[in-house]
Amino acid sequence: MSRVTSVELDEEDAKYIEDLIREGRIRSLKEFVEKCVKFGKKYTLDRWQPGVFNVGPVRMVIIPRRVLELLISRLSEEDREAIGREMGEILRSLFFLYYRITPEENLELALKAMSENGIGEFILDSDGFIKVFHSVFPSKLVKAYLETALNVRLENIELKIDVQMFKIIGWSK
């Protein structure tokens, strides 16, 4: 069941939405509102305060990618791997908290959830490869992150393009 409602928008906001429709980025006001509501519910926007972004019990931080790259550049290779593993442990806890699953039970859902966190776009292909597009972290950190979060063993596949690729070679014990 749905409900018809009306909302008064400031002229500037209405023009913004009209521009999105004209540019083909959204199809309609209805689609825009539905996306905004889903985003707001998923990321608990009702609990956000200026400068404080909480998604459920987790504090989120919005920082420029360059700042993140600067922090990572100061880490040794060993530290990158260790941090990736610690990040993976946190993510396993979040999988259980939000989805009541372990990644082994639903690998595709786990990768979809990982993609929604802004670290990169994680895709599992039919040949058992995990591809990571637009990653904000270096490959060594991402490999450790994936192995720990998903409880898998991975082989890094070196590519000469800005895509990280890992072959699943088994499940960890």
TIRO-2110 file (N, C-alpha, C; in Angstrom, 1 decimal):
// TIRO-2110
0.8, -1.2, 0.0, N, 1, A
0.0, 0.0, 0.0, CA, 1, A
0.9, 1.2, 0.0, C, 1, A
0.5, 2.2, -0.7, N, 2, A
1.3, 3.5, -0.8, CA, 2, A
0.3, 4.6, -0.4, C, 2, A
0.9, 5.8, -0.2, N, 3, A
0.1, 6.9, 0.2, CA, 3, A
0.6, 8.1, -0.7, C, 3, A
-0.4, 8.9, -1.2, N, 4, A
-0.2, 10.1, -1.9, CA, 4, A
-0.1, 11.2, -0.9, C, 4, A
1.0, 12.1, -1.1, N, 5, A
1.1, 13.2, -0.2, CA, 5, A
1.7, 14.4, -1.0, C, 5, A
1.7, 15.5, -0.5, N, 6, A
2.3, 16.7, -1.2, CA, 6, A
3.3, 17.3, -0.2, C, 6, A
4.3, 17.9, -0.8, N, 7, A
5.3, 18.6, 0.0, CA, 7, A
5.6, 19.9, -0.7, C, 7, A
5.7, 21.0, 0.1, N, 8, A
6.1, 22.3, -0.4, CA, 8, A
7.6, 22.4, -0.4, C, 8, A
8.3, 22.6, -1.6, N, 9, A
9.7, 22.7, -1.7, CA, 9, A
10.1, 24.2, -1.9, C, 9, A
11.3, 24.5, -1.4, N, 10, A
11.9, 25.8, -1.7, CA, 10, A
12.1, 25.8, -3.2, C, 10, A
12.1, 27.0, -3.9, N, 11, A
12.3, 27.1, -5.3, CA, 11, A
13.7, 26.5, -5.7, C, 11, A
14.7, 26.7, -4.9, N, 12, A
16.0, 26.2, -5.2, CA, 12, A
16.1, 24.7, -5.2, C, 12, A
15.4, 24.1, -4.2, N, 13, A
15.4, 22.6, -4.1, CA, 13, A
14.6, 22.0, -5.3, C, 13, A
13.4, 22.7, -5.6, N, 14, A
12.6, 22.2, -6.7, CA, 14, A
13.4, 22.2, -8.0, C, 14, A
14.2, 23.3, -8.3, N, 15, A
15.0, 23.5, -9.5, CA, 15, A
16.1, 22.4, -9.5, C, 15, A
16.7, 22.1, -8.4, N, 16, A
17.7, 21.1, -8.3, CA, 16, A
17.1, 19.8, -8.8, C, 16, A
16.0, 19.4, -8.3, N, 17, A
15.4, 18.1, -8.7, CA, 17, A
15.0, 18.1, -10.1, C, 17, A
14.4, 19.2, -10.6, N, 18, A
14.1, 19.4, -12.0, CA, 18, A
15.3, 19.2, -12.9, C, 18, A
16.5, 19.8, -12.5, N, 19, A
17.7, 19.6, -13.2, CA, 19, A
18.2, 18.2, -13.3, C, 19, A
18.0, 17.5, -12.2, N, 20, A
18.4, 16.0, -12.1, CA, 20, A
17.5, 15.2, -13.1, C, 20, A
16.2, 15.5, -13.2, N, 21, A
15.3, 14.9, -14.1, CA, 21, A
15.7, 15.2, -15.5, C, 21, A
16.0, 16.4, -15.8, N, 22, A
16.3, 16.9, -17.2, CA, 22, A
17.7, 16.2, -17.6, C, 22, A
18.6, 16.1, -16.7, N, 23, A
19.9, 15.5, -17.0, CA, 23, A
19.8, 13.9, -17.1, C, 23, A
18.7, 13.4, -16.7, N, 24, A
18.5, 11.9, -16.8, CA, 24, A
19.1, 11.2, -15.6, C, 24, A
19.5, 11.9, -14.6, N, 25, A
20.1, 11.2, -13.4, CA, 25, A
19.0, 10.6, -12.5, C, 25, A
17.8, 11.1, -12.6, N, 26, A
16.6, 10.5, -12.0, CA, 26, A
15.5, 10.6, -12.9, C, 26, A
14.5, 9.8, -12.8, N, 27, A
13.3, 9.8, -13.7, CA, 27, A
12.2, 10.7, -13.2, C, 27, A
12.1, 10.9, -11.9, N, 28, A
10.9, 11.6, -11.4, CA, 28, A
11.1, 12.1, -10.0, C, 28, A
10.3, 13.0, -9.6, N, 29, A
10.3, 13.4, -8.2, CA, 29, A
10.0, 12.2, -7.2, C, 29, A
9.1, 11.4, -7.6, N, 30, A
8.8, 10.2, -6.8, CA, 30, A
10.1, 9.3, -6.6, C, 30, A
10.8, 9.1, -7.7, N, 31, A
12.0, 8.3, -7.6, CA, 31, A
13.0, 9.0, -6.6, C, 31, A
13.2, 10.3, -6.8, N, 32, A
14.1, 11.0, -5.9, CA, 32, A
13.7, 10.9, -4.4, C, 32, A
12.5, 11.1, -4.2, N, 33, A
12.0, 11.0, -2.8, CA, 33, A
12.2, 9.6, -2.2, C, 33, A
11.8, 8.6, -3.0, N, 34, A
12.0, 7.2, -2.6, CA, 34, A
13.5, 6.9, -2.3, C, 34, A
14.4, 7.4, -3.1, N, 35, A
15.8, 7.1, -2.9, CA, 35, A
16.3, 7.8, -1.6, C, 35, A
15.8, 9.1, -1.4, N, 36, A
16.2, 9.8, -0.2, CA, 36, A
15.7, 9.1, 1.1, C, 36, A
14.4, 8.7, 1.0, N, 37, A
13.9, 8.0, 2.2, CA, 37, A
14.6, 6.7, 2.5, C, 37, A
14.9, 5.9, 1.5, N, 38, A
15.7, 4.7, 1.7, CA, 38, A
17.0, 5.0, 2.3, C, 38, A
17.7, 6.0, 1.7, N, 39, A
19.0, 6.4, 2.2, CA, 39, A
18.9, 6.8, 3.7, C, 39, A
17.9, 7.6, 4.0, N, 40, A
17.7, 8.1, 5.3, CA, 40, A
17.5, 7.1, 6.3, C, 40, A
16.7, 6.1, 6.0, N, 41, A
16.4, 5.0, 6.9, CA, 41, A
17.6, 4.1, 7.1, C, 41, A
18.3, 3.8, 5.9, N, 42, A
19.4, 2.9, 6.0, CA, 42, A
20.5, 3.5, 6.8, C, 42, A
20.8, 4.8, 6.7, N, 43, A
21.9, 5.4, 7.3, CA, 43, A
21.5, 6.2, 8.6, C, 43, A
20.3, 6.0, 9.1, N, 44, A
19.7, 6.6, 10.3, CA, 44, A
20.0, 8.1, 10.3, C, 44, A
19.6, 8.8, 9.2, N, 45, A
19.8, 10.3, 9.2, CA, 45, A
19.1, 11.0, 10.3, C, 45, A
18.0, 10.4, 10.8, N, 46, A
17.3, 11.1, 11.9, CA, 46, A
18.1, 11.2, 13.1, C, 46, A
19.2, 10.5, 13.2, N, 47, A
20.1, 10.5, 14.4, CA, 47, A
21.3, 11.4, 14.2, C, 47, A
21.5, 11.9, 13.0, N, 48, A
22.7, 12.7, 12.7, CA, 48, A
22.5, 14.1, 13.3, C, 48, A
23.7, 14.6, 13.7, N, 49, A
23.8, 15.9, 14.3, CA, 49, A
24.9, 16.6, 13.5, C, 49, A
24.9, 17.9, 13.5, N, 50, A
26.0, 18.6, 12.7, CA, 50, A
27.4, 18.1, 13.1, C, 50, A
28.0, 17.5, 12.1, N, 51, A
29.4, 16.9, 12.3, CA, 51, A
29.5, 15.6, 13.0, C, 51, A
28.3, 15.0, 13.3, N, 52, A
28.3, 13.7, 14.0, CA, 52, A
27.4, 12.8, 13.2, C, 52, A
28.0, 11.8, 12.6, N, 53, A
27.2, 10.9, 11.7, CA, 53, A
27.3, 9.5, 12.3, C, 53, A
26.1, 9.0, 12.8, N, 54, A
26.1, 7.7, 13.3, CA, 54, A
25.1, 6.8, 12.4, C, 54, A
25.6, 5.6, 12.1, N, 55, A
24.8, 4.7, 11.4, CA, 55, A
24.6, 3.5, 12.3, C, 55, A
23.4, 3.5, 12.9, N, 56, A
23.1, 2.6, 14.0, CA, 56, A
24.1, 2.9, 15.1, C, 56, A
24.8, 1.9, 15.7, N, 57, A
25.8, 2.1, 16.8, CA, 57, A
27.2, 2.6, 16.3, C, 57, A
27.4, 2.8, 15.0, N, 58, A
28.7, 3.0, 14.4, CA, 58, A
28.8, 4.5, 14.0, C, 58, A
29.9, 5.1, 14.5, N, 59, A
30.2, 6.5, 14.2, CA, 59, A
30.9, 6.5, 12.8, C, 59, A
30.4, 7.3, 11.9, N, 60, A
31.0, 7.4, 10.5, CA, 60, A
31.7, 8.7, 10.4, C, 60, A
32.7, 8.7, 9.6, N, 61, A
33.4, 10.0, 9.4, CA, 61, A
33.5, 10.2, 7.9, C, 61, A
33.3, 11.4, 7.5, N, 62, A
33.4, 11.8, 6.1, CA, 62, A
34.6, 12.7, 6.0, C, 62, A
35.6, 12.1, 5.2, N, 63, A
36.9, 12.8, 5.0, CA, 63, A
37.2, 12.8, 3.5, C, 63, A
38.0, 13.8, 3.1, N, 64, A
38.4, 13.7, 1.7, CA, 64, A
39.3, 12.5, 1.4, C, 64, A
39.2, 11.9, 0.2, N, 65, A
40.0, 10.8, -0.1, CA, 65, A
41.5, 11.1, 0.1, C, 65, A
41.9, 12.3, -0.3, N, 66, A
43.4, 12.6, -0.2, CA, 66, A
43.9, 12.5, 1.2, C, 66, A
43.1, 12.9, 2.2, N, 67, A
43.5, 12.7, 3.6, CA, 67, A
43.7, 11.3, 3.9, C, 67, A
42.8, 10.4, 3.5, N, 68, A
42.9, 9.0, 3.7, CA, 68, A
44.2, 8.4, 3.0, C, 68, A
44.5, 8.9, 1.8, N, 69, A
45.7, 8.4, 1.1, CA, 69, A
46.9, 8.9, 1.9, C, 69, A
46.9, 10.1, 2.4, N, 70, A
48.0, 10.6, 3.2, CA, 70, A
48.3, 9.7, 4.4, C, 70, A
47.2, 9.4, 5.2, N, 71, A
47.3, 8.5, 6.3, CA, 71, A
47.9, 7.1, 5.9, C, 71, A
47.4, 6.6, 4.9, N, 72, A
47.8, 5.2, 4.4, CA, 72, A
49.3, 5.3, 4.0, C, 72, A
49.7, 6.3, 3.3, N, 73, A
51.1, 6.4, 2.8, CA, 73, A
52.1, 6.3, 3.9, C, 73, A
51.7, 6.7, 5.1, N, 74, A
52.7, 6.7, 6.3, CA, 74, A
52.7, 5.3, 6.9, C, 74, A
51.9, 4.3, 6.5, N, 75, A
51.9, 3.0, 7.1, CA, 75, A
52.9, 2.1, 6.4, C, 75, A
53.6, 1.3, 7.2, N, 76, A
54.5, 0.3, 6.6, CA, 76, A
53.6, -0.8, 5.9, C, 76, A
54.2, -1.6, 5.1, N, 77, A
53.5, -2.7, 4.4, CA, 77, A
52.9, -3.7, 5.5, C, 77, A
53.7, -4.0, 6.5, N, 78, A
53.2, -4.9, 7.6, CA, 78, A
52.0, -4.3, 8.3, C, 78, A
52.1, -3.0, 8.6, N, 79, A
51.0, -2.3, 9.2, CA, 79, A
49.7, -2.3, 8.4, C, 79, A
49.9, -2.1, 7.1, N, 80, A
48.7, -2.1, 6.2, CA, 80, A
48.0, -3.5, 6.3, C, 80, A
48.8, -4.6, 6.3, N, 81, A
48.1, -5.9, 6.4, CA, 81, A
47.5, -6.0, 7.7, C, 81, A
48.1, -5.7, 8.8, N, 82, A
47.5, -5.8, 10.1, CA, 82, A
46.3, -5.0, 10.3, C, 82, A
46.3, -3.7, 9.8, N, 83, A
45.1, -2.9, 9.8, CA, 83, A
44.0, -3.5, 9.0, C, 83, A
44.3, -4.0, 7.8, N, 84, A
43.3, -4.7, 7.0, CA, 84, A
42.6, -5.8, 7.7, C, 84, A
43.4, -6.6, 8.5, N, 85, A
42.8, -7.7, 9.2, CA, 85, A
41.9, -7.2, 10.4, C, 85, A
42.4, -6.2, 11.1, N, 86, A
41.5, -5.6, 12.1, CA, 86, A
40.2, -5.0, 11.6, C, 86, A
40.3, -4.3, 10.4, N, 87, A
39.1, -3.8, 9.8, CA, 87, A
38.2, -5.0, 9.4, C, 87, A
38.7, -6.1, 9.0, N, 88, A
37.9, -7.2, 8.6, CA, 88, A
37.2, -7.8, 9.8, C, 88, A
37.9, -7.8, 11.0, N, 89, A
37.2, -8.3, 12.2, CA, 89, A
36.0, -7.4, 12.6, C, 89, A
36.2, -6.1, 12.5, N, 90, A
35.1, -5.2, 12.8, CA, 90, A
33.9, -5.5, 11.8, C, 90, A
34.2, -5.7, 10.5, N, 91, A
33.2, -5.9, 9.5, CA, 91, A
32.5, -7.2, 9.8, C, 91, A
33.2, -8.3, 10.2, N, 92, A
32.5, -9.5, 10.5, CA, 92, A
31.5, -9.3, 11.7, C, 92, A
31.8, -8.5, 12.6, N, 93, A
30.9, -8.2, 13.7, CA, 93, A
29.7, -7.4, 13.2, C, 93, A
29.9, -6.5, 12.3, N, 94, A
28.8, -5.8, 11.7, CA, 94, A
27.9, -6.7, 10.9, C, 94, A
28.5, -7.6, 10.1, N, 95, A
27.7, -8.5, 9.4, CA, 95, A
26.7, -9.3, 10.3, C, 95, A
27.2, -9.7, 11.4, N, 96, A
26.4, -10.5, 12.3, CA, 96, A
25.3, -9.6, 13.0, C, 96, A
25.8, -8.4, 13.4, N, 97, A
24.8, -7.4, 14.0, CA, 97, A
23.7, -7.1, 13.1, C, 97, A
24.0, -6.7, 11.9, N, 98, A
22.9, -6.2, 11.0, CA, 98, A
22.2, -7.3, 10.2, C, 98, A
22.9, -8.3, 9.8, N, 99, A
22.3, -9.3, 8.9, CA, 99, A
22.1, -10.7, 9.6, C, 99, A
22.7, -10.9, 10.8, N, 100, A
22.6, -12.2, 11.4, CA, 100, A
23.1, -13.3, 10.6, C, 100, A
24.1, -13.0, 9.8, N, 101, A
24.8, -14.0, 9.0, CA, 101, A
26.3, -14.0, 9.2, C, 101, A
26.9, -15.0, 8.8, N, 102, A
28.4, -15.0, 8.6, CA, 102, A
28.6, -14.9, 7.1, C, 102, A
29.6, -14.3, 6.6, N, 103, A
29.9, -14.1, 5.2, CA, 103, A
29.8, -15.4, 4.4, C, 103, A
30.2, -16.5, 5.1, N, 104, A
30.2, -17.8, 4.4, CA, 104, A
28.8, -18.2, 4.0, C, 104, A
27.8, -17.8, 4.7, N, 105, A
26.4, -18.1, 4.5, CA, 105, A
25.9, -17.3, 3.3, C, 105, A
26.4, -16.1, 3.0, N, 106, A
25.9, -15.3, 1.9, CA, 106, A
27.0, -14.4, 1.5, C, 106, A
27.9, -14.9, 0.7, N, 107, A
29.0, -14.1, 0.2, CA, 107, A
28.6, -12.9, -0.6, C, 107, A
27.6, -13.1, -1.5, N, 108, A
27.2, -11.9, -2.3, CA, 108, A
26.6, -10.8, -1.5, C, 108, A
25.8, -11.1, -0.5, N, 109, A
25.2, -10.1, 0.4, CA, 109, A
26.3, -9.4, 1.2, C, 109, A
27.3, -10.2, 1.6, N, 110, A
28.5, -9.6, 2.3, CA, 110, A
29.2, -8.6, 1.4, C, 110, A
29.5, -9.0, 0.2, N, 111, A
30.1, -8.1, -0.7, CA, 111, A
29.3, -6.8, -1.1, C, 111, A
28.0, -7.0, -1.2, N, 112, A
27.1, -5.9, -1.4, CA, 112, A
27.2, -4.9, -0.2, C, 112, A
27.1, -5.4, 1.0, N, 113, A
27.2, -4.6, 2.2, CA, 113, A
28.6, -3.9, 2.2, C, 113, A
29.6, -4.6, 1.8, N, 114, A
31.0, -3.9, 1.8, CA, 114, A
31.0, -2.8, 0.8, C, 114, A
30.3, -3.0, -0.3, N, 115, A
30.3, -1.9, -1.3, CA, 115, A
29.6, -0.7, -0.9, C, 115, A
28.6, -0.9, 0.0, N, 116, A
27.8, 0.3, 0.5, CA, 116, A
28.5, 1.1, 1.5, C, 116, A
29.7, 0.6, 2.0, N, 117, A
30.5, 1.3, 3.0, CA, 117, A
31.4, 2.4, 2.4, C, 117, A
31.5, 2.4, 1.1, N, 118, A
32.3, 3.5, 0.4, CA, 118, A
33.8, 3.1, 0.3, C, 118, A
34.2, 1.9, 0.6, N, 119, A
35.6, 1.5, 0.5, CA, 119, A
35.9, 1.2, -1.0, C, 119, A
35.0, 0.7, -1.7, N, 120, A
35.1, 0.3, -3.1, CA, 120, A
33.9, -0.5, -3.5, C, 120, A
33.9, -0.8, -4.8, N, 121, A
32.8, -1.7, -5.3, CA, 121, A
33.3, -3.1, -5.4, C, 121, A
32.7, -4.0, -4.6, N, 122, A
33.2, -5.4, -4.5, CA, 122, A
32.2, -6.3, -5.3, C, 122, A
32.8, -7.0, -6.3, N, 123, A
32.0, -7.9, -7.2, CA, 123, A
32.6, -9.3, -7.2, C, 123, A
31.7, -10.3, -7.0, N, 124, A
32.1, -11.7, -7.2, CA, 124, A
31.7, -12.1, -8.5, C, 124, A
32.7, -12.6, -9.3, N, 125, A
32.3, -13.1, -10.6, CA, 125, A
32.1, -14.6, -10.6, C, 125, A
31.6, -15.2, -11.7, N, 126, A
31.2, -16.6, -11.7, CA, 126, A
32.4, -17.6, -11.6, C, 126, A
33.6, -17.0, -11.8, N, 127, A
34.8, -17.9, -11.8, CA, 127, A
35.5, -17.8, -10.4, C, 127, A
34.9, -17.2, -9.4, N, 128, A
35.5, -17.2, -8.1, CA, 128, A
36.5, -16.1, -7.9, C, 128, A
36.4, -15.0, -8.6, N, 129, A
37.3, -13.9, -8.5, CA, 129, A
36.5, -12.7, -7.8, C, 129, A
37.1, -12.1, -6.9, N, 130, A
36.5, -10.9, -6.3, CA, 130, A
37.3, -9.7, -7.0, C, 130, A
36.5, -8.8, -7.6, N, 131, A
37.0, -7.6, -8.2, CA, 131, A
36.6, -6.4, -7.4, C, 131, A
37.6, -5.5, -7.2, N, 132, A
37.4, -4.3, -6.4, CA, 132, A
37.6, -3.1, -7.3, C, 132, A
36.6, -2.4, -7.6, N, 133, A
36.7, -1.2, -8.4, CA, 133, A
36.6, 0.0, -7.4, C, 133, A
37.4, 1.1, -7.8, N, 134, A
37.4, 2.4, -7.1, CA, 134, A
37.8, 2.2, -5.6, C, 134, A
38.7, 1.3, -5.3, N, 135, A
39.1, 1.1, -3.9, CA, 135, A
39.9, 2.3, -3.4, C, 135, A
39.6, 2.6, -2.1, N, 136, A
40.3, 3.7, -1.5, CA, 136, A
41.5, 3.3, -0.7, C, 136, A
41.7, 1.9, -0.7, N, 137, A
42.9, 1.4, 0.0, CA, 137, A
43.8, 0.6, -0.9, C, 137, A
45.1, 0.5, -0.5, N, 138, A
46.0, -0.3, -1.4, CA, 138, A
45.6, -1.8, -1.3, C, 138, A
46.1, -2.5, -2.3, N, 139, A
45.7, -3.9, -2.5, CA, 139, A
46.1, -4.8, -1.3, C, 139, A
47.2, -4.6, -0.7, N, 140, A
47.6, -5.5, 0.4, CA, 140, A
46.6, -5.3, 1.6, C, 140, A
46.2, -4.1, 1.9, N, 141, A
45.3, -3.9, 3.0, CA, 141, A
43.9, -4.5, 2.6, C, 141, A
43.5, -4.3, 1.4, N, 142, A
42.2, -4.8, 0.9, CA, 142, A
42.2, -6.4, 1.0, C, 142, A
43.3, -7.0, 0.6, N, 143, A
43.4, -8.5, 0.6, CA, 143, A
43.2, -9.0, 2.1, C, 143, A
43.9, -8.3, 3.0, N, 144, A
43.8, -8.7, 4.4, CA, 144, A
42.4, -8.5, 4.9, C, 144, A
41.8, -7.4, 4.5, N, 145, A
40.4, -7.0, 4.9, CA, 145, A
39.4, -8.0, 4.4, C, 145, A
39.5, -8.4, 3.2, N, 146, A
38.6, -9.4, 2.6, CA, 146, A
38.8, -10.8, 3.2, C, 146, A
40.1, -11.2, 3.4, N, 147, A
40.3, -12.5, 3.9, CA, 147, A
39.7, -12.6, 5.3, C, 147, A
39.9, -11.6, 6.2, N, 148, A
39.4, -11.7, 7.5, CA, 148, A
37.9, -11.5, 7.6, C, 148, A
37.3, -10.5, 6.8, N, 149, A
35.9, -10.3, 6.9, CA, 149, A
35.1, -11.4, 6.3, C, 149, A
35.6, -12.1, 5.2, N, 150, A
34.9, -13.1, 4.5, CA, 150, A
35.3, -14.5, 4.9, C, 150, A
36.4, -14.6, 5.7, N, 151, A
36.9, -15.9, 6.2, CA, 151, A
37.3, -16.8, 5.0, C, 151, A
38.0, -16.1, 4.0, N, 152, A
38.5, -16.8, 2.8, CA, 152, A
40.0, -16.7, 2.7, C, 152, A
40.6, -17.5, 1.9, N, 153, A
42.0, -17.3, 1.5, CA, 153, A
42.0, -16.8, 0.1, C, 153, A
42.8, -15.8, -0.2, N, 154, A
42.8, -15.2, -1.5, CA, 154, A
44.2, -15.2, -2.1, C, 154, A
44.2, -15.2, -3.4, N, 155, A
45.5, -15.0, -4.1, CA, 155, A
45.3, -13.6, -4.9, C, 155, A
46.3, -12.8, -4.7, N, 156, A
46.3, -11.5, -5.3, CA, 156, A
46.6, -11.6, -6.8, C, 156, A
45.8, -11.1, -7.7, N, 157, A
46.1, -11.1, -9.1, CA, 157, A
46.5, -9.7, -9.5, C, 157, A
47.8, -9.6, -9.9, N, 158, A
48.3, -8.3, -10.3, CA, 158, A
47.7, -7.8, -11.6, C, 158, A
47.2, -6.6, -11.7, N, 159, A
46.7, -6.0, -12.9, CA, 159, A
47.4, -4.7, -13.1, C, 159, A
47.4, -4.3, -14.3, N, 160, A
48.1, -3.0, -14.7, CA, 160, A
47.1, -1.9, -14.8, C, 160, A
45.9, -2.1, -14.3, N, 161, A
44.8, -1.1, -14.3, CA, 161, A
44.4, -0.9, -12.9, C, 161, A
43.6, 0.2, -12.7, N, 162, A
43.1, 0.6, -11.4, CA, 162, A
42.0, -0.3, -10.9, C, 162, A
42.2, -1.6, -10.9, N, 163, A
41.2, -2.6, -10.4, CA, 163, A
42.0, -3.6, -9.6, C, 163, A
41.5, -3.9, -8.4, N, 164, A
42.1, -5.0, -7.6, CA, 164, A
41.3, -6.3, -7.9, C, 164, A
42.1, -7.4, -7.9, N, 165, A
41.4, -8.6, -8.2, CA, 165, A
42.1, -9.7, -7.4, C, 165, A
41.2, -10.5, -6.8, N, 166, A
41.6, -11.6, -5.9, CA, 166, A
40.9, -12.9, -6.3, C, 166, A
41.6, -14.0, -6.3, N, 167, A
41.0, -15.3, -6.6, CA, 167, A
40.8, -16.0, -5.3, C, 167, A
39.6, -16.5, -5.1, N, 168, A
39.3, -17.2, -3.8, CA, 168, A
39.9, -18.6, -4.0, C, 168, A
40.9, -18.9, -3.1, N, 169, A
41.5, -20.2, -3.2, CA, 169, A
41.1, -21.2, -2.1, C, 169, A
40.2, -20.7, -1.2, N, 170, A
39.7, -21.6, -0.2, CA, 170, A
39.1, -20.8, 1.0, C, 170, A
38.6, -21.6, 1.9, N, 171, A
38.0, -21.0, 3.1, CA, 171, A
38.9, -21.1, 4.2, C, 171, A
39.0, -20.1, 5.1, N, 172, A
39.9, -20.2, 6.3, CA, 172, A
39.2, -21.1, 7.3, C, 172, A
40.0, -21.6, 8.2, N, 173, A
39.4, -22.5, 9.2, CA, 173, A
39.2, -21.8, 10.5, C, 173, A
END
